[in-house]
Amino acid sequence: MKVMSNQIEGEKIKCVGRRVSKPRLVHQTGKHRAIEVFIEGKPAKAEIVKVWRVLK
């Protein structure tokens, strides 16, 4: 059975929706922090503005 992921990854992501939740602080690895928000809409859309780049 193949499991599909509903995630996108990028350096910059633009979201469009009808309602935005209150921002919430999320702890990442180490001392890094991130902000989490939920976008609701009919439909809610997201697109990658700047793709993820790996530094060597």
N, CA, C and O of each residue as an XYZ file, in Angstrom:
224
protein
N       0.843     -1.179      0.000
C       0.000      0.000      0.000
C       0.888      1.243      0.000
O       1.802      1.354      0.817
N       0.622      2.172     -0.912
C       1.406      3.398     -1.020
C       0.725      4.508     -0.228
O      -0.466      4.760     -0.408
N       1.478      5.172      0.648
C       0.938      6.260      1.460
C       1.354      7.577      0.824
O       2.539      7.801      0.577
N       0.394      8.443      0.559
C       0.673      9.745     -0.053
C       0.799     10.789      1.050
O       0.035     10.770      2.016
N       1.752     11.695      0.911
C       1.954     12.764      1.874
C       1.283     14.031      1.369
O       1.330     14.320      0.173
N       0.661     14.786      2.258
C       0.009     16.034      1.903
C       0.840     17.225      2.345
O       0.286     18.244      2.758
N       2.160     17.116      2.265
C       3.041     18.178      2.719
C       3.792     18.780      1.547
O       4.104     18.094      0.574
N       4.080     20.081      1.652
C       4.989     20.727      0.718
C       6.102     21.363      1.535
O       5.882     21.769      2.676
N       7.286     21.452      0.965
C       8.426     22.045      1.660
C       9.081     23.066      0.758
O       9.236     22.836     -0.442
N       9.465     24.188      1.327
C      10.158     25.234      0.591
C      10.679     26.275      1.554
O      10.347     26.250      2.739
N      11.502     27.198      1.054
C      12.010     28.261      1.916
C      10.944     29.311      2.176
O      10.915     29.926      3.242
N      10.061     29.518      1.192
C       8.993     30.503      1.346
C       7.721     29.921      0.732
O       7.722     29.490     -0.421
N       6.635     29.911      1.511
C       5.360     29.348      1.071
C       4.274     30.398      1.228
O       4.170     31.044      2.271
N       3.455     30.569      0.173
C       2.351     31.522      0.203
C       1.053     30.735      0.324
O       0.830     29.780     -0.420
N       0.188     31.138      1.273
C      -1.084     30.463      1.490
C      -2.227     31.444      1.302
O      -2.115     32.621      1.646
N      -3.330     30.947      0.752
C      -4.519     31.753      0.536
C      -5.714     30.982      1.088
O      -5.892     29.801      0.789
N      -6.523     31.651      1.889
C      -7.704     31.013      2.449
C      -8.662     32.042      2.999
O      -8.393     33.243      2.947
N      -9.770     31.581      3.520
C     -10.790     32.478      4.035
C     -10.570     32.826      5.500
O     -10.980     33.896      5.950
N      -9.926     31.934      6.250
C      -9.739     32.151      7.684
C      -8.348     31.692      8.102
O      -7.873     30.653      7.644
N      -7.693     32.462      8.969
C      -6.353     32.144      9.466
C      -6.432     31.999     10.981
O      -7.033     32.834     11.657
N      -5.823     30.937     11.513
C      -5.829     30.720     12.957
C      -4.829     31.631     13.644
O      -4.021     32.291     12.991
N      -4.889     31.659     14.953
C      -3.944     32.429     15.747
C      -2.561     31.773     15.652
O      -2.464     30.552     15.769
N      -1.483     32.555     15.442
C      -0.139     31.961     15.357
C       0.257     31.257     16.660
O      -0.042     31.734     17.754
N       0.930     30.125     16.520
C       1.338     29.328     17.673
C       2.825     29.003     17.541
O       3.287     28.633     16.462
N       3.569     29.139     18.628
C       4.999     28.864     18.632
C       5.228     27.358     18.721
O       4.660     26.683     19.580
N       6.067     26.839     17.823
C       6.371     25.413     17.770
C       7.875     25.259     17.915
O       8.634     25.961     17.247
N       8.317     24.355     18.772
C       9.744     24.123     18.966
C      10.257     23.147     17.912
O       9.660     22.097     17.678
N      11.356     23.506     17.287
C      12.014     22.650     16.304
C      13.223     22.018     16.965
O      13.320     22.020     18.192
N      14.136     21.484     16.196
C      15.312     20.838     16.757
C      16.210     21.861     17.449
O      16.362     22.981     16.962
N      16.784     21.495     18.540
C      17.662     22.384     19.289
C      16.910     23.583     19.835
O      15.835     23.436     20.417
N      17.479     24.784     19.645
C      16.834     26.002     20.130
C      16.027     26.700     19.036
O      15.540     27.811     19.246
N      15.881     26.068     17.881
C      15.152     26.674     16.776
C      13.653     26.681     17.069
O      13.119     25.740     17.655
N      12.994     27.742     16.659
C      11.557     27.862     16.856
C      10.895     28.171     15.520
O      11.522     28.713     14.610
N       9.643     27.822     15.421
C       8.876     28.102     14.207
C       7.480     28.550     14.618
O       7.083     28.382     15.771
N       6.746     29.116     13.681
C       5.376     29.552     13.922
C       4.452     28.671     13.091
O       4.722     28.406     11.919
N       3.372     28.224     13.698
C       2.393     27.374     13.017
C       1.060     28.115     12.951
O       0.588     28.641     13.959
N       0.459     28.156     11.772
C      -0.875     28.712     11.584
C      -1.660     27.751     10.707
O      -1.085     27.033      9.889
N      -2.960     27.741     10.878
C      -3.833     26.920     10.054
C      -4.643     27.830      9.150
O      -5.217     28.819      9.605
N      -4.690     27.495      7.869
C      -5.427     28.250      6.872
C      -6.648     27.417      6.482
O      -6.518     26.248      6.121
N      -7.834     28.025      6.556
C      -9.062     27.331      6.162
C      -9.667     28.038      4.967
O      -9.566     29.258      4.844
N     -10.286     27.288      4.100
C     -10.931     27.872      2.943
C     -11.646     26.820      2.135
O     -11.570     25.628      2.430
N     -12.338     27.273      1.116
C     -13.044     26.352      0.228
C     -12.648     26.680     -1.198
O     -13.419     27.368     -1.868
N     -11.529     26.252     -1.706
C     -10.464     25.492     -1.055
C      -9.375     26.416     -0.505
O      -9.251     27.561     -0.941
N      -8.591     25.921      0.449
C      -7.393     26.614      0.918
C      -6.253     26.214     -0.029
O      -6.115     25.041     -0.376
N      -5.445     27.187     -0.444
C      -4.394     26.920     -1.421
C      -3.037     27.314     -0.853
O      -2.929     28.244     -0.054
N      -2.012     26.596     -1.275
C      -0.634     26.919     -0.880
C       0.262     26.701     -2.082
O       0.069     25.758     -2.849
N       1.244     27.577     -2.243
C       2.211     27.410     -3.321
C       3.596     27.771     -2.806
O       3.739     28.593     -1.901
N       4.599     27.157     -3.384
C       5.981     27.421     -2.993
C       6.468     28.624     -3.790
O       6.467     28.600     -5.021
N       6.887     29.680     -3.086
C       7.388     30.887     -3.727
C       8.888     30.754     -3.975
O       9.385     31.154     -5.028
N       9.604     30.195     -3.009
C      11.047     30.000     -3.127
C      11.346     28.559     -2.762
O      11.072     28.126     -1.642
N      11.913     27.809     -3.710
C      12.153     26.388     -3.479
C      13.266     26.170     -2.473
O      14.140     27.017     -2.288
N      13.214     25.013     -1.828
C      14.198     24.629     -0.828
C      15.509     24.324     -1.534
O      15.528     23.582     -2.516
N      16.615     24.894     -1.038
C      17.909     24.617     -1.633
C      18.823     24.025     -0.567
O      18.806     24.449      0.589
N      19.599     23.065     -0.960
C      20.501     22.381     -0.033
C      21.898     22.951     -0.213
O      22.438     22.965     -1.319
N      22.475     23.418      0.880
C      23.840     23.951      0.837
C      24.834     22.823      1.066
O      24.655     22.003      1.967
N      25.862     22.783      0.263
C      26.862     21.708      0.411
C      28.066     22.204      1.163
O      29.011     21.447      1.386
